[in-house]
Amino acid sequence: MLKLLSQEDIKENWAKYKIILKKAFTSSEGTHIITGEGSEDIYKVIYNKLTNPFSHDMHLWSEGEGDYIVLTQIQISDITEKQTLLLFSATRTEEVNKDTLTERYYEAYQTISKFAREQNCEGMYCFSDLDYFAELAKQTKEWTNVIIRYQFLFPL
């Protein structure tokens, strides 16, 4: 079951989580454009946001020692002032079979969407280059009102 990690846990285990996040940020084509080709600065910013005792806008989730890690962030629109939860990054920390993958996706969706509602978010955003994620989102639509969109990045 996916669980929100405490600031204390993040501080104690940051070296491990940082390695997993690096894997997540480089697992899709073109992500080096967002992460600065491995720049350490992005991880300092993430760490500071995750451990700031005065702000709880960024969150790190894990299923334990060997499954998934997810990074989320609450965003507030400058125009509408509505909150959304951005699923910033997610990755498996080890390979699992297709049935386990599907089961974990639904469990994570339920846990994170519940958290988003508790934070008064109007919705959740997720951008992914992975085809299987798009297929799972289509299946999710059968029991939620998910709207599937695509994000295109044109590097300059």
C-alpha angles and dihedrals in degrees: 000000000000113000134189109246119229122237088246092055091048091051093048096045103029094121090060095043092047091057091050092048090050088054091050093048094051100039095088129064113263098011091123086075090064097037098043096247094293099325112173090216093078092057092049089054092047092047092049092049093048094049100038106121091203098053130048099179096116123057138187120207130189139178092213135268102340118017128057142347123197130188118203134178133192112230127193119206113237089213106042099019088223119143125232131177115234116208091216100180140348134177142166114246091206138013118273133180122263095258092052090047091054093045092050091048092056093044091050092047092053094046097045095042090051089051091048092053090049088054090052093249117164092212148328130260126205128173118195139168091202118108094205090058090055090050092050090049089055090053090048089056089072091072102024137037096252115162115209117220134163129230119212123197118198107191115216 
